[in-house]
Amino acid sequence: MSEKCYYCDSTDTSYCSLCSNWFCDRCKIRYDKRIISMIKEKFAKKGLEWLTGKEYDERKKNEQK
């Protein structure tokens, strides 16, 4: 039984033991997205939030409105 890709829901996937998710061949090479997702999940488990620079800037901009 094949699991769905963490990002695109494709069923042609392989398992990543580092981040414990399933990825298709296309999404597997997106290491930047994978690392960011892994960090966000680990912070969320501790009740914290981790934002990328872009997300931080967007949130700050919305708060100023």
C-alpha positions in Angstrom: 0.0 0.0 0.0 1.4 3.3 -1.1 0.9 6.4 1.1 0.1 9.9 -0.4 2.7 12.5 -0.9 2.9 15.0 1.9 2.6 18.0 -0.5 0.7 16.9 -3.7 -1.3 13.8 -2.7 0.4 11.7 -5.4 0.3 7.9 -4.6 3.6 7.0 -6.3 5.8 7.8 -3.2 8.8 6.8 -1.1 9.3 7.1 2.6 11.7 9.6 4.2 13.0 8.3 7.5 14.5 11.7 8.4 11.2 13.6 8.5 8.8 10.6 8.7 6.7 11.5 5.7 6.0 10.2 2.2 7.1 12.1 -0.9 6.7 11.6 -4.7 9.7 11.9 -7.0 8.9 15.5 -7.9 8.5 16.7 -4.3 11.3 14.6 -2.9 14.0 16.9 -4.3 12.5 20.0 -2.7 14.7 19.8 0.4 14.0 23.4 1.3 10.3 22.8 1.6 10.9 19.6 3.4 13.2 21.1 6.0 10.8 24.0 6.7 7.9 21.6 7.1 9.9 19.4 9.5 10.9 22.3 11.7 7.3 23.7 11.7 6.0 20.3 12.8 8.5 19.9 15.6 7.8 23.4 16.9 4.1 22.8 16.7 4.4 19.6 18.9 6.0 21.8 21.6 3.2 24.5 21.3 5.4 26.9 19.5 5.3 28.5 16.1 8.1 28.9 13.6 7.8 31.4 10.7 9.9 31.8 7.6 11.2 35.3 6.9 8.4 35.8 4.3 5.7 34.6 6.6 7.0 36.9 9.4 7.0 39.9 7.1 3.4 39.1 5.9 2.1 38.7 9.4 3.8 41.9 10.5 2.3 43.8 7.5 -1.2 42.5 8.3 -0.9 43.5 12.0 0.0 47.0 11.0 -3.2 47.5 9.0 
